[in-house]
Amino acid sequence: MTVKRYQVTQEEYGSIKERLTEVLAQDPRVIFAYVHGSFSPKDKFGDIDVAVFLKTESEINYLQCEVSLEASLHKLFPFPVDVRVLNHAPDTFRYSVIKKGQKLVDKDESLRVEFETATFSRYFDFYPLRRRYLKEVLNLEI
């Protein structure tokens, strides 16, 4: 199976990020959001990766939110959009999004900073164990 690849100009890239920001900022469920992954004007990409932190309501269905956001965003762009919720995501994923992604929406800076700080703390607390585990299991020199 061949994965379709896309490429955009710098101007198109900026327009896409602006549109993503507008749509996500209007969604009352989204507190903050990042674009991450291979989406770039410099290289070809397979999809736009978006990570969102949602209001923490007890009855919220995160999978349903991912699917509905993906469907809404897919209507706006001629390429796939992959949405993941950060609230209960693994620390390695959260760390990667924060470290390498670009913030699109930030409706609550103090909550975002608390989230990022907690993610970094847990990631680096567990890093030596993860490194040793990968070295033993995969026989990697890392």
The first five atom37 places (N, CA, C, CB, O) and aatype in JSON, in Angstrom:
{
  "aatype": [12, 16, 19, 11, 1, 18, 5, 19, 16, 5, 6, 6, 18, 7, 15, 9, 11, 6, 1, 10, 16, 6, 19, 10, 0, 5, 3, 14, 1, 19, 9, 13, 0, 18, 19, 8, 7, 15, 13, 15, 14, 11, 3, 11, 13, 7, 3, 9, 3, 19, 0, 19, 13, 10, 11, 16, 6, 15, 6, 9, 2, 18, 10, 5, 4, 6, 19, 15, 10, 6, 0, 15, 10, 8, 11, 10, 13, 14, 13, 14, 19, 3, 19, 1, 19, 10, 2, 8, 0, 14, 3, 16, 13, 1, 18, 15, 19, 9, 11, 11, 7, 5, 11, 10, 19, 3, 11, 3, 6, 15, 10, 1, 19, 6, 13, 6, 16, 0, 16, 13, 15, 1, 18, 13, 3, 13, 18, 14, 10, 1, 1, 1, 18, 10, 11, 6, 19, 10, 2, 10, 6, 9],
  "atom_mask": [
    [1, 1, 1, 1, 1],
    [1, 1, 1, 1, 1],
    [1, 1, 1, 1, 1],
    [1, 1, 1, 1, 1],
    [1, 1, 1, 1, 1],
    [1, 1, 1, 1, 1],
    [1, 1, 1, 1, 1],
    [1, 1, 1, 1, 1],
    [1, 1, 1, 1, 1],
    [1, 1, 1, 1, 1],
    [1, 1, 1, 1, 1],
    [1, 1, 1, 1, 1],
    [1, 1, 1, 1, 1],
    [1, 1, 1, 0, 1],
    [1, 1, 1, 1, 1],
    [1, 1, 1, 1, 1],
    [1, 1, 1, 1, 1],
    [1, 1, 1, 1, 1],
    [1, 1, 1, 1, 1],
    [1, 1, 1, 1, 1],
    [1, 1, 1, 1, 1],
    [1, 1, 1, 1, 1],
    [1, 1, 1, 1, 1],
    [1, 1, 1, 1, 1],
    [1, 1, 1, 1, 1],
    [1, 1, 1, 1, 1],
    [1, 1, 1, 1, 1],
    [1, 1, 1, 1, 1],
    [1, 1, 1, 1, 1],
    [1, 1, 1, 1, 1],
    [1, 1, 1, 1, 1],
    [1, 1, 1, 1, 1],
    [1, 1, 1, 1, 1],
    [1, 1, 1, 1, 1],
    [1, 1, 1, 1, 1],
    [1, 1, 1, 1, 1],
    [1, 1, 1, 0, 1],
    [1, 1, 1, 1, 1],
    [1, 1, 1, 1, 1],
    [1, 1, 1, 1, 1],
    [1, 1, 1, 1, 1],
    [1, 1, 1, 1, 1],
    [1, 1, 1, 1, 1],
    [1, 1, 1, 1, 1],
    [1, 1, 1, 1, 1],
    [1, 1, 1, 0, 1],
    [1, 1, 1, 1, 1],
    [1, 1, 1, 1, 1],
    [1, 1, 1, 1, 1],
    [1, 1, 1, 1, 1],
    [1, 1, 1, 1, 1],
    [1, 1, 1, 1, 1],
    [1, 1, 1, 1, 1],
    [1, 1, 1, 1, 1],
    [1, 1, 1, 1, 1],
    [1, 1, 1, 1, 1],
    [1, 1, 1, 1, 1],
    [1, 1, 1, 1, 1],
    [1, 1, 1, 1, 1],
    [1, 1, 1, 1, 1],
    [1, 1, 1, 1, 1],
    [1, 1, 1, 1, 1],
    [1, 1, 1, 1, 1],
    [1, 1, 1, 1, 1],
    [1, 1, 1, 1, 1],
    [1, 1, 1, 1, 1],
    [1, 1, 1, 1, 1],
    [1, 1, 1, 1, 1],
    [1, 1, 1, 1, 1],
    [1, 1, 1, 1, 1],
    [1, 1, 1, 1, 1],
    [1, 1, 1, 1, 1],
    [1, 1, 1, 1, 1],
    [1, 1, 1, 1, 1],
    [1, 1, 1, 1, 1],
    [1, 1, 1, 1, 1],
    [1, 1, 1, 1, 1],
    [1, 1, 1, 1, 1],
    [1, 1, 1, 1, 1],
    [1, 1, 1, 1, 1],
    [1, 1, 1, 1, 1],
    [1, 1, 1, 1, 1],
    [1, 1, 1, 1, 1],
    [1, 1, 1, 1, 1],
    [1, 1, 1, 1, 1],
    [1, 1, 1, 1, 1],
    [1, 1, 1, 1, 1],
    [1, 1, 1, 1, 1],
    [1, 1, 1, 1, 1],
    [1, 1, 1, 1, 1],
    [1, 1, 1, 1, 1],
    [1, 1, 1, 1, 1],
    [1, 1, 1, 1, 1],
    [1, 1, 1, 1, 1],
    [1, 1, 1, 1, 1],
    [1, 1, 1, 1, 1],
    [1, 1, 1, 1, 1],
    [1, 1, 1, 1, 1],
    [1, 1, 1, 1, 1],
    [1, 1, 1, 1, 1],
    [1, 1, 1, 0, 1],
    [1, 1, 1, 1, 1],
    [1, 1, 1, 1, 1],
    [1, 1, 1, 1, 1],
    [1, 1, 1, 1, 1],
    [1, 1, 1, 1, 1],
    [1, 1, 1, 1, 1],
    [1, 1, 1, 1, 1],
    [1, 1, 1, 1, 1],
    [1, 1, 1, 1, 1],
    [1, 1, 1, 1, 1],
    [1, 1, 1, 1, 1],
    [1, 1, 1, 1, 1],
    [1, 1, 1, 1, 1],
    [1, 1, 1, 1, 1],
    [1, 1, 1, 1, 1],
    [1, 1, 1, 1, 1],
    [1, 1, 1, 1, 1],
    [1, 1, 1, 1, 1],
    [1, 1, 1, 1, 1],
    [1, 1, 1, 1, 1],
    [1, 1, 1, 1, 1],
    [1, 1, 1, 1, 1],
    [1, 1, 1, 1, 1],
    [1, 1, 1, 1, 1],
    [1, 1, 1, 1, 1],
    [1, 1, 1, 1, 1],
    [1, 1, 1, 1, 1],
    [1, 1, 1, 1, 1],
    [1, 1, 1, 1, 1],
    [1, 1, 1, 1, 1],
    [1, 1, 1, 1, 1],
    [1, 1, 1, 1, 1],
    [1, 1, 1, 1, 1],
    [1, 1, 1, 1, 1],
    [1, 1, 1, 1, 1],
    [1, 1, 1, 1, 1],
    [1, 1, 1, 1, 1],
    [1, 1, 1, 1, 1],
    [1, 1, 1, 1, 1],
    [1, 1, 1, 1, 1],
    [1, 1, 1, 1, 1]
  ],
  "atom_positions": [
    [[0.84, -1.18, 0.0], [0.0, 0.0, 0.0], [0.89, 1.25, 0.0], [-0.95, -0.01, 1.22], [1.8, 1.37, 0.82]],
    [[0.61, 2.14, -0.9], [1.36, 3.37, -1.01], [0.63, 4.48, -0.27], [1.59, 3.74, -2.48], [-0.57, 4.69, -0.45]],
    [[1.38, 5.2, 0.54], [0.81, 6.32, 1.28], [0.95, 7.56, 0.42], [1.51, 6.52, 2.66], [2.04, 7.88, -0.05]],
    [[-0.15, 8.25, 0.21], [-0.11, 9.47, -0.58], [0.62, 10.56, 0.21], [-1.54, 9.94, -0.95], [0.39, 10.73, 1.41]],
    [[1.49, 11.27, -0.46], [2.27, 12.34, 0.16], [1.84, 13.67, -0.42], [3.8, 12.1, -0.03], [1.47, 13.76, -1.59]],
    [[1.9, 14.71, 0.39], [1.48, 16.05, -0.01], [2.62, 17.03, 0.23], [0.2, 16.49, 0.76], [3.51, 16.78, 1.04]],
    [[2.57, 18.14, -0.47], [3.54, 19.2, -0.24], [2.83, 20.54, -0.4], [4.76, 19.09, -1.21], [1.99, 20.71, -1.29]],
    [[3.17, 21.48, 0.46], [2.57, 22.81, 0.41], [3.66, 23.87, 0.39], [1.61, 23.03, 1.61], [4.79, 23.63, 0.82]],
    [[3.3, 25.04, -0.11], [4.23, 26.16, -0.09], [4.23, 26.77, 1.32], [3.86, 27.22, -1.16], [3.39, 26.44, 2.15]],
    [[5.17, 27.65, 1.56], [5.23, 28.35, 2.85], [3.94, 29.13, 3.09], [6.46, 29.31, 2.9], [3.42, 29.15, 4.2]],
    [[3.43, 29.77, 2.04], [2.19, 30.54, 2.16], [1.0, 29.63, 2.49], [1.93, 31.32, 0.86], [0.19, 29.96, 3.36]],
    [[0.89, 28.51, 1.79], [-0.19, 27.56, 2.06], [-0.09, 27.01, 3.49], [-0.16, 26.4, 1.04], [-1.09, 26.84, 4.18]],
    [[1.13, 26.73, 3.9], [1.38, 26.22, 5.26], [0.84, 27.2, 6.3], [2.9, 25.97, 5.48], [0.15, 26.81, 7.24]],
    [[1.17, 28.48, 6.12], [0.68, 29.51, 7.04], [-0.84, 29.6, 7.04], [0.0, 0.0, 0.0], [-1.45, 29.73, 8.1]],
    [[-1.44, 29.53, 5.86], [-2.91, 29.58, 5.76], [-3.57, 28.39, 6.44], [-3.34, 29.64, 4.29], [-4.59, 28.54, 7.11]],
    [[-2.98, 27.22, 6.27], [-3.53, 26.0, 6.89], [-3.45, 26.11, 8.4], [-2.76, 24.74, 6.39], [-4.41, 25.79, 9.1]],
    [[-2.3, 26.56, 8.92], [-2.16, 26.72, 10.37], [-3.16, 27.75, 10.91], [-0.73, 27.14, 10.72], [-3.73, 27.56, 11.99]],
    [[-3.36, 28.83, 10.18], [-4.33, 29.85, 10.6], [-5.73, 29.27, 10.66], [-4.3, 31.06, 9.66], [-6.47, 29.51, 11.62]],
    [[-6.1, 28.51, 9.64], [-7.45, 27.91, 9.59], [-7.62, 26.88, 10.71], [-7.7, 27.25, 8.21], [-8.67, 26.84, 11.36]],
    [[-6.59, 26.05, 10.94], [-6.64, 25.1, 12.05], [-6.85, 25.83, 13.37], [-5.35, 24.26, 12.11], [-7.67, 25.43, 14.2]],
    [[-6.11, 26.9, 13.56], [-6.2, 27.68, 14.79], [-7.61, 28.24, 14.97], [-5.18, 28.82, 14.78], [-8.18, 28.16, 16.06]],
    [[-8.18, 28.81, 13.91], [-9.53, 29.38, 13.97], [-10.56, 28.33, 14.39], [-9.92, 29.99, 12.62], [-11.36, 28.55, 15.29]],
    [[-10.52, 27.19, 13.72], [-11.51, 26.14, 13.96], [-11.37, 25.57, 15.37], [-11.37, 25.02, 12.92], [-12.37, 25.41, 16.07]],
    [[-10.15, 25.27, 15.78], [-9.94, 24.7, 17.11], [-10.25, 25.7, 18.22], [-8.5, 24.21, 17.25], [-10.76, 25.31, 19.28]],
    [[-9.95, 26.97, 17.99], [-10.24, 28.0, 19.0], [-11.74, 28.17, 19.2], [-9.61, 29.34, 18.58], [-12.18, 28.54, 20.29]],
    [[-12.53, 27.92, 18.17], [-13.98, 28.06, 18.27], [-14.64, 26.87, 18.95], [-14.58, 28.24, 16.89], [-15.79, 26.96, 19.38]],
    [[-13.93, 25.76, 19.07], [-14.51, 24.56, 19.67], [-14.46, 24.71, 21.2], [-13.76, 23.27, 19.21], [-13.37, 24.82, 21.76]],
    [[-15.6, 24.71, 21.87], [-15.6, 24.92, 23.33], [-14.94, 23.79, 24.11], [-17.01, 25.1, 23.81], [-14.6, 23.97, 25.28]],
    [[-14.76, 22.63, 23.5], [-14.12, 21.5, 24.19], [-12.61, 21.67, 24.26], [-14.46, 20.19, 23.48], [-11.97, 21.15, 25.18]],
    [[-12.02, 22.4, 23.31], [-10.56, 22.51, 23.18], [-10.03, 23.62, 24.08], [-10.16, 22.78, 21.71], [-10.46, 24.77, 23.99]],
    [[-9.08, 23.25, 24.97], [-8.44, 24.23, 25.85], [-7.13, 24.71, 25.23], [-8.18, 23.62, 27.25], [-6.86, 25.91, 25.2]],
    [[-6.32, 23.77, 24.74], [-5.12, 24.13, 23.98], [-4.85, 23.04, 22.96], [-3.9, 24.33, 24.92], [-5.3, 21.9, 23.09]],
    [[-4.09, 23.43, 21.92], [-3.85, 22.5, 20.81], [-2.5, 22.78, 20.17], [-4.97, 22.6, 19.76], [-1.99, 23.89, 20.2]],
    [[-1.95, 21.72, 19.58], [-0.66, 21.79, 18.88], [-0.8, 21.13, 17.52], [0.47, 21.12, 19.71], [-1.62, 20.22, 17.34]],
    [[0.0, 21.57, 16.57], [0.21, 20.83, 15.34], [1.6, 20.22, 15.49], [0.07, 21.75, 14.02], [2.52, 20.89, 15.96]],
    [[1.75, 18.97, 15.08], [3.03, 18.28, 15.27], [3.22, 17.28, 14.14], [3.09, 17.57, 16.66], [2.37, 17.18, 13.25]],
    [[4.3, 16.56, 14.18], [4.54, 15.54, 13.16], [5.23, 16.09, 11.94], [0.0, 0.0, 0.0], [5.99, 17.06, 12.02]],
    [[4.97, 15.47, 10.8], [5.72, 15.78, 9.58], [5.16, 16.94, 8.77], [5.77, 14.57, 8.71], [5.76, 17.32, 7.77]],
    [[4.05, 17.51, 9.17], [3.44, 18.62, 8.42], [4.39, 19.8, 8.4], [2.08, 19.03, 9.04], [4.7, 20.4, 9.43]],
    [[4.86, 20.14, 7.2], [5.88, 21.17, 7.04], [5.9, 21.64, 5.59], [7.27, 20.65, 7.48], [5.59, 20.87, 4.69]],
    [[6.27, 22.9, 5.36], [6.42, 23.35, 3.97], [7.72, 22.86, 3.34], [6.35, 24.87, 3.9], [7.9, 22.97, 2.13]],
    [[8.63, 22.33, 4.15], [9.94, 21.91, 3.66], [9.94, 20.5, 3.09], [10.96, 22.0, 4.76], [10.72, 20.18, 2.19]],
    [[9.07, 19.65, 3.61], [9.07, 18.24, 3.22], [7.67, 17.79, 2.85], [9.62, 17.37, 4.36], [6.68, 18.46, 3.15]],
    [[7.6, 16.65, 2.2], [6.3, 16.05, 1.92], [5.77, 15.43, 3.21], [6.41, 14.98, 0.79], [6.54, 14.99, 4.06]],
    [[4.45, 15.39, 3.33], [3.82, 14.84, 4.53], [2.62, 14.0, 4.13], [3.39, 15.97, 5.5], [2.06, 14.16, 3.04]],
    [[2.24, 13.09, 5.02], [1.12, 12.2, 4.74], [-0.18, 12.69, 5.33], [0.0, 0.0, 0.0], [-1.26, 12.37, 4.82]],
    [[-0.09, 13.47, 6.4], [-1.28, 14.01, 7.05], [-0.88, 15.17, 7.95], [-2.03, 12.91, 7.86], [0.31, 15.44, 8.14]],
    [[-1.88, 15.83, 8.49], [-1.64, 16.88, 9.48], [-1.96, 16.27, 10.84], [-2.51, 18.17, 9.19], [-3.08, 15.82, 11.07]],
    [[-0.98, 16.27, 11.72], [-1.16, 15.73, 13.07], [-1.5, 16.86, 14.03], [0.11, 14.97, 13.54], [-0.76, 17.84, 14.16]],
    [[-2.63, 16.71, 14.7], [-3.1, 17.71, 15.65], [-3.29, 17.02, 17.0], [-4.42, 18.39, 15.17], [-3.86, 15.93, 17.08]],
    [[-2.82, 17.66, 18.06], [-3.02, 17.15, 19.42], [-3.78, 18.21, 20.2], [-1.65, 16.8, 20.11], [-3.43, 19.39, 20.17]],
    [[-4.83, 17.79, 20.91], [-5.67, 18.72, 21.65], [-5.8, 18.3, 23.11], [-7.05, 18.82, 21.0], [-5.82, 17.11, 23.43]],
    [[-5.88, 19.29, 23.97], [-6.21, 19.05, 25.38], [-7.63, 19.56, 25.55], [-5.2, 19.76, 26.37], [-7.93, 20.71, 25.24]],
    [[-8.51, 18.68, 26.06], [-9.93, 19.01, 26.16], [-10.33, 19.34, 27.59], [-10.77, 17.86, 25.64], [-9.66, 18.96, 28.55]],
    [[-11.44, 20.05, 27.71], [-12.03, 20.29, 29.03], [-12.2, 18.94, 29.71], [-13.4, 21.04, 28.93], [-12.59, 17.97, 29.08]],
    [[-11.9, 18.9, 30.98], [-11.98, 17.63, 31.7], [-13.34, 17.48, 32.36], [-10.86, 17.52, 32.75], [-13.53, 17.79, 33.53]],
    [[-14.28, 17.01, 31.57], [-15.63, 16.74, 32.06], [-15.76, 15.24, 32.23], [-16.72, 17.31, 31.1], [-15.24, 14.47, 31.43]],
    [[-16.45, 14.83, 33.27], [-16.53, 13.4, 33.58], [-17.2, 12.58, 32.48], [-17.27, 13.2, 34.87], [-16.88, 11.4, 32.31]],
    [[-18.12, 13.17, 31.74], [-18.84, 12.4, 30.73], [-18.25, 12.54, 29.33], [-20.27, 12.83, 30.71], [-18.85, 12.06, 28.37]],
    [[-17.12, 13.16, 29.19], [-16.55, 13.37, 27.86], [-16.0, 12.06, 27.31], [-15.45, 14.45, 27.91], [-15.33, 11.3, 28.02]],
    [[-16.29, 11.8, 26.06], [-15.8, 10.61, 25.37], [-14.67, 11.07, 24.45], [-16.95, 9.88, 24.55], [-14.91, 11.67, 23.4]],
    [[-13.42, 10.8, 24.85], [-12.27, 11.31, 24.11], [-12.2, 10.76, 22.7], [-11.0, 10.98, 24.85], [-11.86, 11.5, 21.77]],
    [[-12.5, 9.49, 22.51], [-12.47, 8.91, 21.17], [-13.5, 9.58, 20.28], [-12.71, 7.39, 21.23], [-13.22, 9.89, 19.12]],
    [[-14.68, 9.8, 20.79], [-15.72, 10.47, 20.02], [-15.28, 11.89, 19.65], [-17.05, 10.51, 20.83], [-15.54, 12.34, 18.53]],
    [[-14.61, 12.58, 20.56], [-14.1, 13.92, 20.27], [-13.04, 13.88, 19.17], [-13.52, 14.56, 21.54], [-13.05, 14.71, 18.27]],
    [[-12.13, 12.9, 19.25], [-11.11, 12.76, 18.21], [-11.77, 12.58, 16.85], [-10.19, 11.57, 18.51], [-11.41, 13.26, 15.88]],
    [[-12.72, 11.67, 16.78], [-13.38, 11.37, 15.5], [-14.16, 12.57, 14.98], [-14.33, 10.17, 15.67], [-14.09, 12.88, 13.79]],
    [[-14.89, 13.26, 15.85], [-15.68, 14.41, 15.37], [-14.78, 15.56, 14.94], [-16.64, 14.88, 16.47], [-15.07, 16.24, 13.95]],
    [[-13.68, 15.8, 15.67], [-12.74, 16.85, 15.26], [-12.07, 16.49, 13.94], [-11.67, 17.07, 16.35], [-11.93, 17.34, 13.06]],
    [[-11.66, 15.23, 13.79], [-11.06, 14.79, 12.52], [-12.03, 15.0, 11.37], [-10.64, 13.32, 12.59], [-11.64, 15.51, 10.31]],
    [[-13.27, 14.62, 11.55], [-14.28, 14.77, 10.49], [-14.47, 16.24, 10.12], [-15.62, 14.14, 10.93], [-14.55, 16.58, 8.95]],
    [[-14.55, 17.1, 11.13], [-14.72, 18.53, 10.87], [-13.53, 19.11, 10.12], [-14.92, 19.28, 12.18], [-13.7, 19.87, 9.17]],
    [[-12.33, 18.75, 10.57], [-11.12, 19.3, 9.94], [-10.89, 18.71, 8.56], [-9.91, 19.03, 10.82], [-10.4, 19.41, 7.67]],
    [[-11.24, 17.46, 8.37], [-11.03, 16.82, 7.06], [-11.86, 17.52, 5.97], [-11.41, 15.33, 7.13], [-11.44, 17.55, 4.81]],
    [[-13.0, 18.06, 6.33], [-13.84, 18.78, 5.36], [-13.17, 20.06, 4.86], [-15.19, 19.12, 5.99], [-13.49, 20.55, 3.78]],
    [[-12.24, 20.59, 5.64], [-11.61, 21.87, 5.31], [-10.36, 21.74, 4.46], [-11.27, 22.59, 6.57], [-9.94, 22.71, 3.83]],
    [[-9.74, 20.55, 4.44], [-8.45, 20.39, 3.79], [-8.47, 19.21, 2.82], [-7.35, 20.2, 4.84], [-9.21, 18.25, 3.02]],
    [[-7.66, 19.29, 1.77], [-7.63, 18.19, 0.79], [-6.69, 17.05, 1.17], [-7.21, 18.74, -0.55], [-6.29, 16.27, 0.31]],
    [[-6.35, 16.93, 2.44], [-5.5, 15.85, 2.91], [-5.96, 15.42, 4.3], [-4.01, 16.28, 2.94], [-6.68, 16.15, 4.97]],
    [[-5.54, 14.23, 4.74], [-6.0, 13.72, 6.03], [-5.52, 14.55, 7.21], [-5.54, 12.29, 6.2], [-4.43, 15.13, 7.19]],
    [[-6.35, 14.59, 8.24], [-6.01, 15.24, 9.5], [-6.17, 14.19, 10.59], [-6.9, 16.52, 9.78], [-7.22, 13.56, 10.71]],
    [[-5.13, 14.01, 11.39], [-5.13, 13.02, 12.47], [-5.17, 13.78, 13.8], [-3.88, 12.07, 12.39], [-4.25, 14.53, 14.11]],
    [[-6.23, 13.57, 14.57], [-6.39, 14.27, 15.85], [-6.23, 13.28, 16.99], [-7.78, 14.96, 15.92], [-6.8, 12.19, 16.97]],
    [[-5.44, 13.67, 18.0], [-5.27, 12.86, 19.21], [-5.5, 13.75, 20.43], [-3.86, 12.21, 19.26], [-5.08, 14.91, 20.46]],
    [[-6.16, 13.18, 21.41], [-6.42, 13.89, 22.67], [-5.26, 13.66, 23.62], [-7.77, 13.42, 23.31], [-4.81, 12.53, 23.81]],
    [[-4.77, 14.73, 24.21], [-3.61, 14.67, 25.11], [-3.96, 14.31, 26.55], [-2.91, 15.99, 25.09], [-3.09, 13.85, 27.29]],
    [[-5.19, 14.5, 26.96], [-5.56, 14.37, 28.38], [-5.05, 13.08, 29.02], [-7.05, 14.42, 28.51], [-4.5, 13.12, 30.12]],
    [[-5.22, 11.95, 28.35], [-4.81, 10.67, 28.92], [-3.79, 9.96, 28.03], [-6.03, 9.77, 29.14], [-3.65, 8.73, 28.09]],
    [[-3.09, 10.72, 27.21], [-2.09, 10.14, 26.31], [-0.84, 9.76, 27.09], [-1.73, 11.13, 25.17], [-0.58, 10.32, 28.16]],
    [[-0.06, 8.81, 26.58], [1.2, 8.43, 27.23], [2.16, 9.63, 27.3], [1.87, 7.26, 26.48], [2.16, 10.49, 26.43]],
    [[2.97, 9.65, 28.35], [3.9, 10.76, 28.54], [4.88, 10.91, 27.39], [4.66, 10.57, 29.83], [5.28, 12.03, 27.06]],
    [[5.29, 9.81, 26.77], [6.23, 9.91, 25.65], [5.6, 10.67, 24.48], [6.68, 8.51, 25.19], [6.27, 11.47, 23.83]],
    [[4.32, 10.41, 24.22], [3.61, 11.13, 23.15], [3.43, 12.6, 23.54], [2.23, 10.48, 22.87], [3.69, 13.49, 22.73]],
    [[3.0, 12.84, 24.76], [2.79, 14.21, 25.22], [4.09, 15.01, 25.13], [2.26, 14.22, 26.67], [4.1, 16.15, 24.67]],
    [[5.2, 14.39, 25.57], [6.5, 15.05, 25.53], [6.88, 15.41, 24.09], [7.59, 14.15, 26.16], [7.32, 16.53, 23.82]],
    [[6.7, 14.46, 23.18], [7.04, 14.69, 21.78], [6.23, 15.84, 21.19], [6.82, 13.42, 20.97], [6.77, 16.68, 20.47]],
    [[4.95, 15.88, 21.48], [4.09, 16.95, 20.97], [4.55, 18.3, 21.51], [2.61, 16.7, 21.36], [4.67, 19.26, 20.75]],
    [[4.8, 18.38, 22.8], [5.22, 19.64, 23.41], [6.58, 20.08, 22.88], [5.27, 19.51, 24.95], [6.77, 21.25, 22.54]],
    [[7.51, 19.15, 22.81], [8.89, 19.45, 22.42], [9.01, 19.83, 20.94], [9.78, 18.26, 22.72], [9.72, 20.77, 20.6]],
    [[8.32, 19.08, 20.07], [8.51, 19.25, 18.63], [7.36, 19.95, 17.92], [8.74, 17.93, 18.0], [7.5, 20.39, 16.78]],
    [[6.21, 20.05, 18.6], [5.04, 20.64, 17.96], [5.01, 22.15, 18.07], [0.0, 0.0, 0.0], [5.86, 22.77, 18.71]],
    [[4.01, 22.73, 17.44], [3.79, 24.17, 17.49], [2.41, 24.43, 18.09], [3.93, 24.82, 16.07], [1.41, 23.86, 17.65]],
    [[2.37, 25.29, 19.07], [1.11, 25.61, 19.74], [0.21, 26.39, 18.78], [1.36, 26.43, 21.05], [0.65, 27.35, 18.15]],
    [[-1.04, 25.96, 18.68], [-2.02, 26.65, 17.85], [-3.02, 27.44, 18.68], [-2.75, 25.65, 16.97], [-3.36, 28.57, 18.35]],
    [[-3.48, 26.82, 19.77], [-4.53, 27.41, 20.6], [-4.08, 27.33, 22.06], [-5.9, 26.67, 20.39], [-3.51, 26.33, 22.48]],
    [[-4.36, 28.39, 22.81], [-4.03, 28.4, 24.24], [-5.06, 29.26, 24.97], [-2.58, 28.93, 24.49], [-4.86, 30.46, 25.13]],
    [[-6.16, 28.64, 25.39], [-7.24, 29.36, 26.07], [-7.01, 29.48, 27.58], [-8.57, 28.66, 25.82], [-7.67, 30.27, 28.25]],
    [[-6.07, 28.7, 28.11], [-5.8, 28.72, 29.55], [-4.31, 28.47, 29.76], [-6.66, 27.64, 30.31], [-3.86, 27.33, 29.92]],
    [[-3.54, 29.56, 29.75], [-2.08, 29.45, 29.83], [-1.62, 28.74, 31.09], [-1.45, 30.82, 29.75], [-0.7, 27.92, 31.03]],
    [[-2.22, 29.03, 32.22], [-1.76, 28.4, 33.46], [-2.01, 26.88, 33.44], [-2.48, 29.02, 34.68], [-1.17, 26.12, 33.92]],
    [[-3.12, 26.44, 32.88], [-3.39, 25.01, 32.76], [-2.4, 24.36, 31.79], [-4.83, 24.76, 32.29], [-1.91, 23.26, 32.04]],
    [[-2.11, 25.05, 30.67], [-1.16, 24.51, 29.7], [0.23, 24.38, 30.31], [-1.1, 25.4, 28.45], [0.9, 23.36, 30.14]],
    [[0.67, 25.4, 31.02], [2.0, 25.36, 31.66], [2.05, 24.24, 32.7], [2.34, 26.72, 32.31], [3.05, 23.53, 32.79]],
    [[0.98, 24.09, 33.47], [0.91, 23.0, 34.46], [0.99, 21.64, 33.75], [-0.4, 23.11, 35.29], [1.7, 20.74, 34.21]],
    [[0.27, 21.49, 32.66], [0.28, 20.25, 31.87], [1.69, 19.97, 31.33], [-0.73, 20.35, 30.71], [2.19, 18.86, 31.45]],
    [[2.31, 20.98, 30.73], [3.65, 20.81, 30.16], [4.67, 20.48, 31.25], [4.07, 22.07, 29.4], [5.51, 19.61, 31.06]],
    [[4.6, 21.17, 32.37], [5.53, 20.93, 33.48], [5.38, 19.51, 34.02], [5.31, 21.95, 34.6], [6.37, 18.82, 34.24]],
    [[4.14, 19.09, 34.24], [3.89, 17.73, 34.74], [4.37, 16.68, 33.74], [2.39, 17.53, 35.04], [4.93, 15.65, 34.13]],
    [[4.14, 16.94, 32.46], [4.58, 16.0, 31.42], [6.1, 15.88, 31.42], [4.08, 16.45, 30.03], [6.63, 14.77, 31.41]],
    [[6.81, 17.01, 31.44], [8.27, 16.98, 31.44], [8.79, 16.26, 32.68], [8.85, 18.41, 31.38], [9.71, 15.45, 32.6]],
    [[8.19, 16.55, 33.81], [8.63, 15.94, 35.07], [8.49, 14.41, 35.01], [7.83, 16.5, 36.25], [9.44, 13.69, 35.32]],
    [[7.31, 13.94, 34.62], [7.1, 12.48, 34.55], [7.97, 11.84, 33.47], [5.62, 12.17, 34.27], [8.49, 10.74, 33.66]],
    [[8.13, 12.52, 32.34], [8.94, 11.98, 31.25], [10.38, 11.78, 31.72], [8.9, 12.93, 30.02], [10.96, 10.71, 31.51]],
    [[10.95, 12.8, 32.35], [12.35, 12.69, 32.76], [12.54, 11.83, 34.01], [12.92, 14.07, 33.02], [13.61, 11.26, 34.2]],
    [[11.52, 11.71, 34.84], [11.59, 10.78, 35.97], [11.68, 9.34, 35.47], [10.36, 10.94, 36.89], [12.41, 8.52, 36.03]],
    [[10.95, 9.04, 34.43], [10.88, 7.67, 33.91], [11.95, 7.38, 32.85], [9.51, 7.42, 33.34], [12.18, 6.22, 32.51]],
    [[12.58, 8.42, 32.31], [13.54, 8.26, 31.21], [14.63, 7.22, 31.47], [14.18, 9.58, 30.92], [14.86, 6.38, 30.6]],
    [[15.31, 7.23, 32.62], [16.37, 6.23, 32.85], [15.84, 4.79, 32.82], [17.05, 6.5, 34.19], [16.51, 3.9, 32.31]],
    [[14.65, 4.57, 33.36], [14.06, 3.23, 33.34], [13.68, 2.81, 31.93], [12.83, 3.18, 34.25], [13.93, 1.67, 31.53]],
    [[13.08, 3.73, 31.18], [12.7, 3.43, 29.8], [13.94, 3.12, 28.96], [11.91, 4.61, 29.18], [13.94, 2.2, 28.14]],
    [[14.97, 3.89, 29.16], [16.22, 3.7, 28.42], [16.82, 2.32, 28.72], [17.23, 4.81, 28.77], [17.22, 1.6, 27.81]],
    [[16.88, 1.96, 30.0], [17.42, 0.66, 30.39], [16.55, -0.48, 29.83], [17.52, 0.55, 31.92], [17.07, -1.48, 29.35]],
    [[15.25, -0.31, 29.91], [14.31, -1.32, 29.39], [14.52, -1.53, 27.89], [12.86, -0.9, 29.67], [14.63, -2.67, 27.43]],
    [[14.57, -0.45, 27.13], [14.76, -0.57, 25.68], [16.1, -1.21, 25.35], [14.65, 0.8, 25.01], [16.22, -2.0, 24.42]],
    [[17.1, -0.86, 26.12], [18.43, -1.43, 25.9], [18.4, -2.94, 26.12], [19.47, -0.77, 26.83], [18.96, -3.69, 25.32]],
    [[17.74, -3.38, 27.18], [17.68, -4.81, 27.49], [16.77, -5.57, 26.54], [17.2, -5.02, 28.92], [17.15, -6.63, 26.03]],
    [[15.6, -5.05, 26.29], [14.62, -5.76, 25.47], [15.0, -5.77, 24.0], [13.25, -5.14, 25.64], [14.91, -6.8, 23.33]],
    [[15.43, -4.65, 23.5], [15.73, -4.54, 22.08], [17.22, -4.67, 21.78], [15.24, -3.22, 21.55], [17.64, -4.64, 20.62]],
    [[18.0, -4.82, 22.82], [19.45, -4.93, 22.68], [20.02, -3.74, 21.91], [19.81, -6.24, 21.96], [20.87, -3.88, 21.04]],
    [[19.52, -2.56, 22.27], [19.97, -1.33, 21.61], [21.0, -0.62, 22.46], [18.78, -0.4, 21.34], [20.95, -0.66, 23.69]],
    [[21.92, 0.02, 21.81], [22.88, 0.88, 22.5], [22.36, 2.3, 22.38], [24.34, 0.75, 21.89], [22.6, 2.99, 21.39]],
    [[21.65, 2.74, 23.42], [21.08, 4.1, 23.38], [21.58, 4.9, 24.55], [19.54, 4.05, 23.39], [21.22, 6.07, 24.69]]
  ]
}
